[in-house]
């Protein structure tokens, strides 16, 4: 009971530590020792979809499948949750270790059949290595610390594999360790950033290309971390999504942006739109529409002033997306398709989803060569014929401005007009 996991009947971490300590202190130990840290991919969604019974059976089946591919002299343990650790000391070279790991990754991606249900998962693996030539200086009191370090390195390498797309493996390295340690540190800081009031909204002006009037802004989040200074969204937003904090932070963004837009509508009659980016995870929340309605009531902002910006990835589940977007439209809120043209989705969603605005992705505006101009012109003409509003993102020079204006694009934003501004700077601009 002390050394075995009752669910999978595999040795647990206490047994693992005991065996590793023996190996490390044994002067007749193998030339090369590898620790493989395995974590199942999408395990939480499997648990949510199929329930606890399928989860437990899956873990037992994973253990059985792993046993088949581990040499009898090596060992495997369940580290906890959906994590497993393999210790390989019978293989002679790094190449052999990599070949075995590739085989394990391949086998774990094959379907599991549980009570007639086909359950798909895969595994991400991190590997740390220890060679015998490093062993001569180890004394018993150092062994525990060394074991912790080797497992931690394998864990970090597994994290790299996760971030590289899952269903793969990574070797531990000092450079990846440093990068992932920073990400893990960011995760810990982000958990308290909202209550520490470290988030800030800045606003990039939206310009009517026909009149040159400022007609609103897109709200953009910044993280003024006490530990990391200013952190930009491309660094911390993926982490917020991974650790499940995007929903509360997204709610804060919506509340702050609506509150600010309410003040601007009283300041300037031309201010007609505040754009706010919404994560697909937010839209999946069953309470999102109700919370949106409450925010509008609390801030006093008329729904017609708010435009929620979604990405094309939202439409992967078009039926569910359509229901949510229709409910938002029934509130009077507008919807914009952000980064339009960058995904491989069908154009048919333009017909079926309640979208008001197409935002032409900055990559098209950046690259206005002969082909680029044809692409932008096509998007604008198509959008106009389908009665969408059209916004060109990241306009940075006069040539870009002239081209999209001549094509009849309605709204522009970018550094040619202004950088993202603080609320006070934006208020002065509207005045």
Buried (B, 14 or more C-beta within 10 A) or exposed (E): EEEBBEEBEBBBBEBBBEBBBEBBBEEEBBEBBBBBBBBBBBBEEBBEEBEEEBBBBBBBBBBEBBEEBBEEEBBBBBBEEBBBBBBBBBBEEBEBBBEBBEEBBEBBBEEBEBEEEEBEBBBBBBBBBBEBEEBEEBEEEEBEEBBEEBBBBBBBBBBBBBBEEBBBBBBBBEEBBEBBEEBBEBBEBBEEBBEEEBBBBBBBBBBBBEEEBBBBBBBBBBBBBEEBEEBEEEEBBEBBBBEEBBBEBBBBBBBBBBBBBBBBBEEBEBBBBBBBBBBBBBBBBEEBBEBBBEBBEEBEBBBEBBBBBBBBBBBEBBEEBBEBBEBBBEEEBBBBBBBBBBBEBEEEBBEBBBBBBBBBBBBBBEEBEEEBBEBBBEBBEBBBEEEBBBBBBBBBEEEBBEBBBEBBBBBBBBEBBBEBBEBEBBBEBBE
